[in-house]
Amino acid sequence: MNLNHWIFFVIIGCIFYAIVNVLRKHIFKITNIDAKKSIIYILIGFCLCSFLFILFYLFKNDFNKKSSEIIHNIFKSKNNLNYIAFIICGGVFILAFSCVHNAHFLIDNVSYIPLSMGGITTILTFLGSIIFLNAKLNFVKIVGLITILSGMYLITLK
Protein backbone atom coordinates (compact mmCIF):
# COMPACT_ATOMS: atom_id res chain seq x y z
CA MET A 1 0.00 0.00 0.00
CA ASN A 2 1.25 3.43 -0.91
CA LEU A 3 1.80 5.35 2.33
CA ASN A 4 1.09 8.65 0.58
CA HIS A 5 -2.33 7.53 -0.59
CA TRP A 6 -5.30 9.26 1.05
CA ILE A 7 -6.95 5.99 2.09
CA PHE A 8 -3.94 5.11 4.25
CA PHE A 9 -4.48 8.23 6.34
CA VAL A 10 -8.22 7.60 6.49
CA ILE A 11 -7.63 4.07 7.80
CA ILE A 12 -5.14 5.26 10.45
CA GLY A 13 -7.51 8.07 11.48
CA CYS A 14 -10.39 5.60 11.73
CA ILE A 15 -8.32 3.30 13.93
CA PHE A 16 -7.56 6.19 16.29
CA TYR A 17 -11.17 7.32 16.20
CA ALA A 18 -12.45 3.79 16.98
CA ILE A 19 -10.08 3.52 19.93
CA VAL A 20 -11.32 6.86 21.28
CA ASN A 21 -14.98 5.85 20.80
CA VAL A 22 -14.67 2.57 22.67
CA LEU A 23 -12.41 3.98 25.39
CA ARG A 24 -14.69 6.94 26.03
CA LYS A 25 -17.78 4.70 26.35
CA HIS A 26 -15.85 2.31 28.62
CA ILE A 27 -14.87 5.20 30.89
CA PHE A 28 -18.50 6.37 31.04
CA LYS A 29 -19.57 2.86 32.07
CA ILE A 30 -17.01 2.38 34.85
CA THR A 31 -17.17 5.88 36.34
CA ASN A 32 -19.91 8.27 37.33
CA ILE A 33 -18.47 11.25 35.47
CA ASP A 34 -20.99 13.09 33.31
CA ALA A 35 -20.55 14.27 29.73
CA LYS A 36 -20.19 17.93 30.65
CA LYS A 37 -17.29 17.33 33.02
CA SER A 38 -15.58 14.82 30.80
CA ILE A 39 -15.51 17.14 27.80
CA ILE A 40 -13.34 19.54 29.81
CA TYR A 41 -10.73 16.81 30.25
CA ILE A 42 -10.94 15.87 26.58
CA LEU A 43 -10.52 19.51 25.54
CA ILE A 44 -7.48 19.80 27.83
CA GLY A 45 -6.00 16.77 26.07
CA PHE A 46 -6.93 18.25 22.70
CA CYS A 47 -5.26 21.57 23.55
CA LEU A 48 -2.10 19.89 24.88
CA CYS A 49 -1.79 17.68 21.82
CA SER A 50 -2.48 20.64 19.53
CA PHE A 51 0.24 22.65 21.26
CA LEU A 52 2.68 19.72 20.98
CA PHE A 53 1.78 19.27 17.31
CA ILE A 54 2.42 22.95 16.63
CA LEU A 55 5.79 22.71 18.38
CA PHE A 56 6.64 19.56 16.44
CA TYR A 57 5.70 21.26 13.19
CA LEU A 58 7.77 24.34 13.98
CA PHE A 59 10.82 22.31 15.08
CA LYS A 60 10.43 19.95 12.13
CA ASN A 61 11.05 23.02 10.02
CA ASP A 62 14.00 23.87 12.30
CA PHE A 63 12.08 26.91 13.52
CA ASN A 64 13.45 28.57 10.42
CA LYS A 65 12.12 31.01 7.88
CA LYS A 66 9.17 28.75 6.99
CA SER A 67 7.94 28.69 10.58
CA SER A 68 8.16 32.43 11.01
CA GLU A 69 6.43 32.91 7.65
CA ILE A 70 3.49 30.81 8.86
CA ILE A 71 3.06 32.96 11.95
CA HIS A 72 3.61 36.15 9.95
CA ASN A 73 1.03 35.11 7.34
CA ILE A 74 -1.70 34.71 9.94
CA PHE A 75 -1.43 38.25 11.22
CA LYS A 76 -0.03 40.39 8.42
CA SER A 77 -0.83 38.78 5.11
CA LYS A 78 -3.22 40.33 2.62
CA ASN A 79 -4.90 36.91 2.46
CA ASN A 80 -5.36 36.62 6.22
CA LEU A 81 -9.06 35.86 5.72
CA ASN A 82 -7.97 32.47 4.37
CA TYR A 83 -5.95 31.78 7.50
CA ILE A 84 -8.75 33.03 9.73
CA ALA A 85 -11.15 30.73 7.86
CA PHE A 86 -8.92 27.75 8.72
CA ILE A 87 -8.86 28.85 12.36
CA ILE A 88 -12.67 29.06 12.29
CA CYS A 89 -12.72 25.52 10.85
CA GLY A 90 -10.79 24.41 13.93
CA GLY A 91 -13.36 26.06 16.18
CA VAL A 92 -16.24 24.45 14.30
CA PHE A 93 -14.45 21.11 14.63
CA ILE A 94 -14.46 21.57 18.42
CA LEU A 95 -18.21 22.31 18.33
CA ALA A 96 -18.87 19.18 16.25
CA PHE A 97 -16.67 17.13 18.56
CA SER A 98 -18.56 18.31 21.65
CA CYS A 99 -21.89 17.34 20.06
CA VAL A 100 -20.60 13.87 19.21
CA HIS A 101 -19.11 13.57 22.70
CA ASN A 102 -22.55 14.06 24.25
CA ALA A 103 -23.86 11.25 22.05
CA HIS A 104 -21.34 8.85 23.65
CA PHE A 105 -22.89 9.54 27.02
CA LEU A 106 -26.45 8.97 25.78
CA ILE A 107 -26.17 5.84 23.61
CA ASP A 108 -25.79 2.19 24.59
CA ASN A 109 -24.13 0.89 21.42
CA VAL A 110 -21.24 3.20 20.65
CA SER A 111 -20.80 1.75 17.15
CA TYR A 112 -23.92 3.63 15.99
CA ILE A 113 -22.13 6.96 16.41
CA PRO A 114 -19.42 6.56 13.74
CA LEU A 115 -21.93 4.79 11.49
CA SER A 116 -24.36 7.69 11.72
CA MET A 117 -21.60 10.28 11.53
CA GLY A 118 -20.09 8.67 8.46
CA GLY A 119 -23.37 8.41 6.61
CA ILE A 120 -24.79 11.79 7.56
CA THR A 121 -21.45 13.54 7.02
CA THR A 122 -21.10 11.92 3.60
CA ILE A 123 -24.57 13.03 2.54
CA LEU A 124 -24.19 16.58 3.90
CA THR A 125 -20.71 16.94 2.41
CA PHE A 126 -21.97 15.73 -0.95
CA LEU A 127 -24.88 18.18 -0.85
CA GLY A 128 -22.49 20.98 0.09
CA SER A 129 -20.22 19.98 -2.77
CA ILE A 130 -23.13 20.14 -5.20
CA ILE A 131 -24.21 23.56 -3.96
CA PHE A 132 -20.86 25.27 -3.38
CA LEU A 133 -18.28 23.31 -5.38
CA ASN A 134 -20.33 22.45 -8.49
CA ALA A 135 -20.03 18.69 -8.03
CA LYS A 136 -22.11 16.70 -10.48
CA LEU A 137 -25.01 14.52 -9.37
CA ASN A 138 -26.00 11.47 -11.40
CA PHE A 139 -28.16 8.39 -10.97
CA VAL A 140 -25.38 6.19 -9.56
CA LYS A 141 -24.54 8.77 -6.88
CA ILE A 142 -28.22 9.12 -5.93
CA VAL A 143 -28.45 5.33 -5.55
CA GLY A 144 -25.29 5.43 -3.41
CA LEU A 145 -26.75 8.10 -1.11
CA ILE A 146 -30.00 6.12 -0.78
CA THR A 147 -27.96 3.00 0.01
CA ILE A 148 -26.10 4.88 2.75
CA LEU A 149 -29.38 6.01 4.32
CA SER A 150 -30.86 2.50 4.03
CA GLY A 151 -27.80 0.92 5.61
CA MET A 152 -27.81 3.38 8.49
CA TYR A 153 -31.50 2.69 9.09
CA LEU A 154 -31.11 -1.10 8.97
CA ILE A 155 -28.14 -1.20 11.33
CA THR A 156 -29.60 1.16 13.92
CA LEU A 157 -33.08 -0.42 13.77
CA LYS A 158 -34.02 -1.99 17.09
C-alpha positions as CSV (number, residue, x, y, z in Angstrom):
1,M,0.0,0.0,0.0
2,N,1.2,3.4,-0.9
3,L,1.8,5.3,2.3
4,N,1.1,8.6,0.6
5,H,-2.3,7.5,-0.6
6,W,-5.3,9.3,1.0
7,I,-7.0,6.0,2.1
8,F,-3.9,5.1,4.3
9,F,-4.5,8.2,6.3
10,V,-8.2,7.6,6.5
11,I,-7.6,4.1,7.8
12,I,-5.1,5.3,10.4
13,G,-7.5,8.1,11.5
14,C,-10.4,5.6,11.7
15,I,-8.3,3.3,13.9
16,F,-7.6,6.2,16.3
17,Y,-11.2,7.3,16.2
18,A,-12.5,3.8,17.0
19,I,-10.1,3.5,19.9
20,V,-11.3,6.9,21.3
21,N,-15.0,5.8,20.8
22,V,-14.7,2.6,22.7
23,L,-12.4,4.0,25.4
24,R,-14.7,6.9,26.0
25,K,-17.8,4.7,26.4
26,H,-15.8,2.3,28.6
27,I,-14.9,5.2,30.9
28,F,-18.5,6.4,31.0
29,K,-19.6,2.9,32.1
30,I,-17.0,2.4,34.8
31,T,-17.2,5.9,36.3
32,N,-19.9,8.3,37.3
33,I,-18.5,11.3,35.5
34,D,-21.0,13.1,33.3
35,A,-20.6,14.3,29.7
36,K,-20.2,17.9,30.7
37,K,-17.3,17.3,33.0
38,S,-15.6,14.8,30.8
39,I,-15.5,17.1,27.8
40,I,-13.3,19.5,29.8
41,Y,-10.7,16.8,30.2
42,I,-10.9,15.9,26.6
43,L,-10.5,19.5,25.5
44,I,-7.5,19.8,27.8
45,G,-6.0,16.8,26.1
46,F,-6.9,18.3,22.7
47,C,-5.3,21.6,23.6
48,L,-2.1,19.9,24.9
49,C,-1.8,17.7,21.8
50,S,-2.5,20.6,19.5
51,F,0.2,22.6,21.3
52,L,2.7,19.7,21.0
53,F,1.8,19.3,17.3
54,I,2.4,23.0,16.6
55,L,5.8,22.7,18.4
56,F,6.6,19.6,16.4
57,Y,5.7,21.3,13.2
58,L,7.8,24.3,14.0
59,F,10.8,22.3,15.1
60,K,10.4,20.0,12.1
61,N,11.0,23.0,10.0
62,D,14.0,23.9,12.3
63,F,12.1,26.9,13.5
64,N,13.4,28.6,10.4
65,K,12.1,31.0,7.9
66,K,9.2,28.7,7.0
67,S,7.9,28.7,10.6
68,S,8.2,32.4,11.0
69,E,6.4,32.9,7.6
70,I,3.5,30.8,8.9
71,I,3.1,33.0,12.0
72,H,3.6,36.1,10.0
73,N,1.0,35.1,7.3
74,I,-1.7,34.7,9.9
75,F,-1.4,38.2,11.2
76,K,0.0,40.4,8.4
77,S,-0.8,38.8,5.1
78,K,-3.2,40.3,2.6
79,N,-4.9,36.9,2.5
80,N,-5.4,36.6,6.2
81,L,-9.1,35.9,5.7
82,N,-8.0,32.5,4.4
83,Y,-5.9,31.8,7.5
84,I,-8.7,33.0,9.7
85,A,-11.2,30.7,7.9
86,F,-8.9,27.8,8.7
87,I,-8.9,28.9,12.4
88,I,-12.7,29.1,12.3
89,C,-12.7,25.5,10.9
90,G,-10.8,24.4,13.9
91,G,-13.4,26.1,16.2
92,V,-16.2,24.4,14.3
93,F,-14.5,21.1,14.6
94,I,-14.5,21.6,18.4
95,L,-18.2,22.3,18.3
96,A,-18.9,19.2,16.2
97,F,-16.7,17.1,18.6
98,S,-18.6,18.3,21.7
99,C,-21.9,17.3,20.1
100,V,-20.6,13.9,19.2
101,H,-19.1,13.6,22.7
102,N,-22.6,14.1,24.2
103,A,-23.9,11.2,22.0
104,H,-21.3,8.9,23.6
105,F,-22.9,9.5,27.0
106,L,-26.4,9.0,25.8
107,I,-26.2,5.8,23.6
108,D,-25.8,2.2,24.6
109,N,-24.1,0.9,21.4
110,V,-21.2,3.2,20.7
111,S,-20.8,1.8,17.2
112,Y,-23.9,3.6,16.0
113,I,-22.1,7.0,16.4
114,P,-19.4,6.6,13.7
115,L,-21.9,4.8,11.5
116,S,-24.4,7.7,11.7
117,M,-21.6,10.3,11.5
118,G,-20.1,8.7,8.5
119,G,-23.4,8.4,6.6
120,I,-24.8,11.8,7.6
121,T,-21.4,13.5,7.0
122,T,-21.1,11.9,3.6
123,I,-24.6,13.0,2.5
124,L,-24.2,16.6,3.9
125,T,-20.7,16.9,2.4
126,F,-22.0,15.7,-0.9
127,L,-24.9,18.2,-0.9
128,G,-22.5,21.0,0.1
129,S,-20.2,20.0,-2.8
130,I,-23.1,20.1,-5.2
131,I,-24.2,23.6,-4.0
132,F,-20.9,25.3,-3.4
133,L,-18.3,23.3,-5.4
134,N,-20.3,22.4,-8.5
135,A,-20.0,18.7,-8.0
136,K,-22.1,16.7,-10.5
137,L,-25.0,14.5,-9.4
138,N,-26.0,11.5,-11.4
139,F,-28.2,8.4,-11.0
140,V,-25.4,6.2,-9.6
141,K,-24.5,8.8,-6.9
142,I,-28.2,9.1,-5.9
143,V,-28.4,5.3,-5.6
144,G,-25.3,5.4,-3.4
145,L,-26.8,8.1,-1.1
146,I,-30.0,6.1,-0.8
147,T,-28.0,3.0,0.0
148,I,-26.1,4.9,2.8
149,L,-29.4,6.0,4.3
150,S,-30.9,2.5,4.0
151,G,-27.8,0.9,5.6
152,M,-27.8,3.4,8.5
153,Y,-31.5,2.7,9.1
154,L,-31.1,-1.1,9.0
155,I,-28.1,-1.2,11.3
156,T,-29.6,1.2,13.9
157,L,-33.1,-0.4,13.8
158,K,-34.0,-2.0,17.1
